[in-house]
Amino acid sequence: MHNRFSFEILIRSFLEYLEVEKNYSGNTIESYRNDLESFAGYLGTGGLREPGKVSKDILRGFLAHLFEDGYSKKSVARKVASLRSFYKYLNHKQIVSTNPVLSIATPKFERKLPSFLDEAATERLMELPDRSTEEGLRDAAILELFYSTGIRLSELVNLSKEDIDRPACVIKVTGKGRKQRIIPIGNRALRAIDEYLKARKHGEDALREIADRNAVFLTEGGKRIYPQMVGSIVKRYIGEVSELKKKSPHVLRHSFATHLLNRGADLKAVKELLGHESLSTTQIYTHVTTDRLKKVYHQSHPKA
């Protein structure tokens, strides 16, 4: 085994692999970089610079060091996952013979249940935008699209006109890891988008320059809409129908998934619609529906 390679070289090689072969996003790669560099820095203080010489005890020492520095269980769990992937890569490249991280237990942490709107609040939300104005039509189309499809904020921002297949009632989005998926879209959301685009077309002549005519959503200045602006729009409207602390676009994604499951949708189907890599990620929504069922049971059952 080639233990002579330094961590710095191997981290660079691994990150390149994530970008080129795995198509990971820049943010994800940056997270891996931070996790691995913090581990390399910890090893450097002890004079250890070769990955093949890392033992289970050294790894446990690193985790203890993180907890002492005030890292949460969730942050430590993420660093363990990053190291596990890194060593899996090194093992595959025959740079190390074993993966010492496999023997380390991932810290258990309570996953927060997702914030979502109930169906009545969601219906009120959709009625809020003033559809007599272009801005109101845009806001209505944004809200309807989020709730109809469950797409992520980045997926909505990057949506282009050619990504909408009206006859088939589907849209094509590019999700995490630049993976594309096809998602059904309801007639109500399609109608809202078409009403906005029709109104926008009348106003486009007044704009001196439109940076991206193919973008579905534009700012008042004619540029493709950006995440912070969408977040601000959604937060304002959710604030009018709910006391939820969290009012981000993700609330509408959570509402989409929760309402589907409440009405009997298959968990695997919801996983595909959301673009989750693992079913375990989608299963967080079953906790929400179980809580709802328990509440209904205790409120309704005579012997509860």
C-alpha positions as CSV (number, residue, x, y, z in Angstrom):
1,M,0.0,0.0,0.0
2,H,1.2,3.5,-0.9
3,N,1.2,5.1,2.5
4,R,3.8,7.7,1.4
5,F,1.1,10.0,-0.1
6,S,0.3,13.0,2.2
7,F,-3.2,13.8,3.2
8,E,-3.1,17.1,1.3
9,I,-2.5,15.3,-2.0
10,L,-5.1,12.6,-1.3
11,I,-7.7,15.1,-0.2
12,R,-7.2,17.1,-3.5
13,S,-7.5,13.8,-5.5
14,F,-10.7,12.8,-3.6
15,L,-12.3,16.2,-4.1
16,E,-11.5,16.1,-7.8
17,Y,-13.1,12.6,-8.0
18,L,-16.3,14.0,-6.3
19,E,-16.5,16.8,-8.8
20,V,-15.7,15.0,-12.0
21,E,-17.0,11.5,-11.5
22,K,-19.7,12.0,-8.9
23,N,-21.0,15.3,-10.1
24,Y,-21.3,16.7,-6.6
25,S,-22.2,20.3,-6.2
26,G,-19.7,23.0,-5.2
27,N,-21.3,23.4,-1.7
28,T,-21.1,19.6,-1.0
29,I,-17.5,19.5,-2.1
30,E,-16.6,22.4,0.1
31,S,-18.2,20.6,3.1
32,Y,-16.0,17.6,2.4
33,R,-13.0,19.8,2.1
34,N,-13.6,21.5,5.5
35,D,-14.3,18.1,7.2
36,L,-11.2,16.4,5.8
37,E,-8.9,19.4,6.3
38,S,-9.9,19.7,9.9
39,F,-9.0,16.0,10.4
40,A,-5.7,16.5,8.6
41,G,-5.0,19.5,10.8
42,Y,-5.7,17.4,13.9
43,L,-3.3,14.7,12.7
44,G,-0.7,17.2,11.9
45,T,-0.5,18.4,15.5
46,G,0.6,14.9,16.4
47,G,3.0,14.6,13.5
48,L,1.0,12.0,11.7
49,R,0.8,12.6,7.9
50,E,0.0,9.2,6.4
51,P,-3.6,8.0,6.1
52,G,-2.6,4.3,6.3
53,K,-1.3,4.8,9.9
54,V,-4.7,6.2,11.2
55,S,-6.1,3.8,13.8
56,K,-9.4,3.4,15.6
57,D,-8.0,5.1,18.7
58,I,-6.8,8.1,16.7
59,L,-10.3,8.5,15.2
60,R,-11.9,8.3,18.6
61,G,-9.4,11.0,19.8
62,F,-10.5,13.2,16.9
63,L,-14.2,12.8,17.8
64,A,-13.5,13.6,21.4
65,H,-11.5,16.7,20.3
66,L,-14.5,17.8,18.2
67,F,-16.9,17.4,21.1
68,E,-14.5,19.3,23.4
69,D,-14.5,22.1,20.9
70,G,-18.3,22.4,21.1
71,Y,-19.3,20.7,17.9
72,S,-22.9,19.3,17.8
73,K,-23.6,15.6,17.4
74,K,-25.0,16.4,13.9
75,S,-21.8,18.2,12.9
76,V,-19.6,15.3,14.2
77,A,-21.8,12.7,12.5
78,R,-21.3,14.6,9.2
79,K,-17.5,14.6,9.7
80,V,-17.6,10.8,10.3
81,A,-19.5,10.3,7.1
82,S,-17.0,12.4,5.2
83,L,-14.1,10.4,6.6
84,R,-15.9,7.2,5.8
85,S,-16.3,8.2,2.1
86,F,-12.7,9.4,1.9
87,Y,-11.3,6.1,3.3
88,K,-13.6,4.1,1.0
89,Y,-12.1,6.0,-1.9
90,L,-8.6,5.4,-0.6
91,N,-9.3,1.7,-0.2
92,H,-10.7,1.5,-3.7
93,K,-7.5,3.1,-5.0
94,Q,-5.5,0.6,-3.0
95,I,-3.8,3.4,-1.0
96,V,-4.9,1.9,2.3
97,S,-5.8,-1.8,2.9
98,T,-8.7,-1.2,5.4
99,N,-11.2,1.5,6.2
100,P,-10.7,2.3,9.9
101,V,-13.8,4.6,10.0
102,L,-16.1,1.6,9.5
103,S,-15.4,0.6,13.1
104,I,-16.4,4.0,14.5
105,A,-20.1,4.4,15.5
106,T,-21.8,7.5,14.1
107,P,-23.0,9.8,16.9
108,K,-26.8,9.5,17.2
109,F,-28.7,12.8,17.1
110,E,-32.4,13.7,17.1
111,R,-33.6,14.6,13.7
112,K,-35.9,17.6,13.8
113,L,-39.3,17.0,12.3
114,P,-39.8,19.1,9.2
115,S,-42.0,22.2,9.5
116,F,-45.1,22.1,7.2
117,L,-48.4,23.8,6.6
118,D,-51.7,21.9,6.9
119,E,-53.9,21.7,3.9
120,A,-56.2,24.5,4.9
121,A,-53.3,26.9,5.5
122,T,-51.7,25.9,2.2
123,E,-55.0,26.7,0.4
124,R,-55.2,30.1,2.1
125,L,-51.5,30.7,1.1
126,M,-52.3,30.2,-2.6
127,E,-55.1,32.8,-2.4
128,L,-52.8,35.6,-1.1
129,P,-51.0,36.9,-4.2
130,D,-52.6,39.8,-6.0
131,R,-53.1,38.2,-9.4
132,S,-54.1,41.5,-11.0
133,T,-50.4,42.5,-11.1
134,E,-47.4,40.9,-12.8
135,E,-45.6,40.7,-9.5
136,G,-48.5,39.0,-7.9
137,L,-48.8,36.5,-10.8
138,R,-45.1,35.7,-10.4
139,D,-45.5,35.1,-6.7
140,A,-48.6,32.9,-7.2
141,A,-46.7,30.9,-9.8
142,I,-43.8,30.4,-7.4
143,L,-46.0,29.2,-4.6
144,E,-48.1,27.0,-6.8
145,L,-45.0,25.4,-8.4
146,F,-43.3,24.7,-5.0
147,Y,-46.4,23.0,-3.6
148,S,-47.4,21.2,-6.8
149,T,-44.0,19.6,-7.4
150,G,-42.0,19.7,-4.1
151,I,-38.9,21.0,-5.9
152,R,-36.0,22.6,-4.1
153,L,-35.3,26.3,-4.1
154,S,-32.2,25.8,-6.4
155,E,-34.4,23.8,-8.8
156,L,-37.0,26.5,-9.1
157,V,-34.5,29.2,-9.6
158,N,-32.8,27.3,-12.4
159,L,-36.0,26.2,-14.2
160,S,-36.1,27.3,-17.8
161,K,-39.0,27.5,-20.2
162,E,-37.9,24.4,-22.2
163,D,-38.0,22.4,-19.0
164,I,-41.8,22.5,-18.9
165,D,-43.6,19.9,-21.0
166,R,-47.2,21.1,-21.0
167,P,-48.8,18.2,-23.0
168,A,-47.3,15.6,-20.7
169,C,-47.8,17.8,-17.5
170,V,-44.3,17.3,-16.3
171,I,-41.2,19.4,-15.6
172,K,-37.5,18.5,-15.8
173,V,-35.3,19.7,-13.0
174,T,-31.6,19.4,-12.2
175,G,-31.1,18.4,-8.5
176,K,-28.2,17.7,-6.3
177,G,-25.2,16.2,-8.0
178,R,-26.5,17.6,-11.3
179,K,-28.9,14.7,-11.5
180,Q,-32.0,15.3,-13.6
181,R,-35.5,14.0,-12.8
182,I,-38.9,14.3,-14.4
183,I,-41.7,15.4,-12.0
184,P,-45.5,15.6,-12.6
185,I,-46.9,19.1,-12.3
186,G,-50.6,19.9,-11.6
187,N,-52.9,21.9,-13.9
188,R,-53.2,24.6,-11.3
189,A,-49.5,25.3,-11.2
190,L,-49.2,25.1,-15.0
191,R,-52.0,27.6,-15.3
192,A,-50.3,30.0,-12.8
193,I,-47.0,29.8,-14.7
194,D,-48.7,30.5,-18.0
195,E,-50.6,33.5,-16.6
196,Y,-47.4,34.9,-15.3
197,L,-45.4,34.3,-18.5
198,K,-48.2,35.9,-20.6
199,A,-48.2,39.0,-18.3
200,R,-44.5,39.1,-18.4
201,K,-44.4,39.0,-22.2
202,H,-46.4,42.3,-22.3
203,G,-43.9,44.0,-20.0
204,E,-40.7,42.6,-21.6
205,D,-40.6,45.3,-24.3
206,A,-40.3,48.0,-21.6
207,L,-37.1,46.4,-20.2
208,R,-33.9,47.5,-21.9
209,E,-32.2,44.2,-21.4
210,I,-33.3,40.7,-20.3
211,A,-30.4,38.6,-19.1
212,D,-32.0,35.3,-19.6
213,R,-35.3,35.2,-21.7
214,N,-35.4,31.4,-21.2
215,A,-35.7,31.7,-17.4
216,V,-39.2,31.0,-16.1
217,F,-38.9,33.5,-13.3
218,L,-37.3,37.0,-13.6
219,T,-36.6,39.9,-11.3
220,E,-38.2,43.3,-12.1
221,G,-34.9,44.2,-13.7
222,G,-35.1,41.3,-16.2
223,K,-32.5,39.0,-14.6
224,R,-33.1,35.4,-13.6
225,I,-34.6,35.3,-10.1
226,Y,-32.1,34.5,-7.3
227,P,-32.5,32.3,-4.2
228,Q,-32.6,35.1,-1.6
229,M,-35.4,36.9,-3.5
230,V,-37.5,33.7,-3.7
231,G,-36.8,33.0,0.0
232,S,-38.0,36.5,0.9
233,I,-41.2,36.2,-1.2
234,V,-42.1,32.8,0.3
235,K,-41.3,33.9,3.9
236,R,-43.6,37.0,3.5
237,Y,-46.6,34.9,2.4
238,I,-46.1,32.0,4.8
239,G,-46.0,34.6,7.6
240,E,-49.5,35.7,6.7
241,V,-51.0,32.2,7.2
242,S,-48.8,30.5,9.8
243,E,-47.0,31.1,13.1
244,L,-44.2,28.7,12.1
245,K,-40.7,29.8,13.1
246,K,-39.3,28.5,9.8
247,K,-40.8,30.1,6.8
248,S,-38.4,29.0,4.0
249,P,-39.4,27.5,0.6
250,H,-38.4,24.1,2.1
251,V,-41.7,24.4,4.2
252,L,-43.6,24.0,0.9
253,R,-41.5,21.0,-0.1
254,H,-42.2,19.5,3.3
255,S,-45.9,20.3,3.0
256,F,-45.9,18.6,-0.5
257,A,-44.4,15.4,0.9
258,T,-46.5,15.3,4.1
259,H,-49.8,15.9,2.3
260,L,-49.0,13.1,-0.2
261,L,-48.2,10.6,2.5
262,N,-51.3,11.7,4.6
263,R,-53.4,10.9,1.5
264,G,-51.9,7.4,1.1
265,A,-49.0,8.0,-1.3
266,D,-46.2,5.3,-1.4
267,L,-43.1,6.3,0.4
268,K,-40.8,5.1,-2.5
269,A,-42.8,7.2,-4.9
270,V,-42.4,10.3,-2.7
271,K,-38.7,9.6,-2.5
272,E,-38.4,9.7,-6.3
273,L,-40.5,12.9,-6.5
274,L,-38.3,14.6,-4.0
275,G,-35.1,13.4,-5.6
276,H,-33.7,11.8,-2.4
277,E,-30.7,9.5,-2.7
278,S,-31.8,7.3,0.2
279,L,-35.2,6.2,1.5
280,S,-34.1,6.9,5.0
281,T,-34.1,10.6,4.1
282,T,-37.7,10.4,3.0
283,Q,-38.7,8.4,6.1
284,I,-38.5,11.6,8.3
285,Y,-42.0,12.4,6.8
286,T,-43.5,9.1,8.2
287,H,-42.7,10.5,11.7
288,V,-44.9,13.5,10.9
289,T,-47.8,11.4,9.6
290,T,-47.4,9.0,12.6
291,D,-47.6,12.0,15.0
292,R,-50.8,13.1,13.2
293,L,-52.4,9.7,13.4
294,K,-51.6,9.5,17.1
295,K,-53.2,12.9,17.7
296,V,-56.3,11.9,15.7
297,Y,-56.4,8.6,17.7
298,H,-56.2,10.3,21.1
299,Q,-58.8,12.9,20.1
300,S,-61.3,10.4,18.7
301,H,-60.9,7.0,20.3
302,P,-63.3,6.6,23.3
303,K,-60.8,4.5,25.3
304,A,-57.7,6.6,24.4
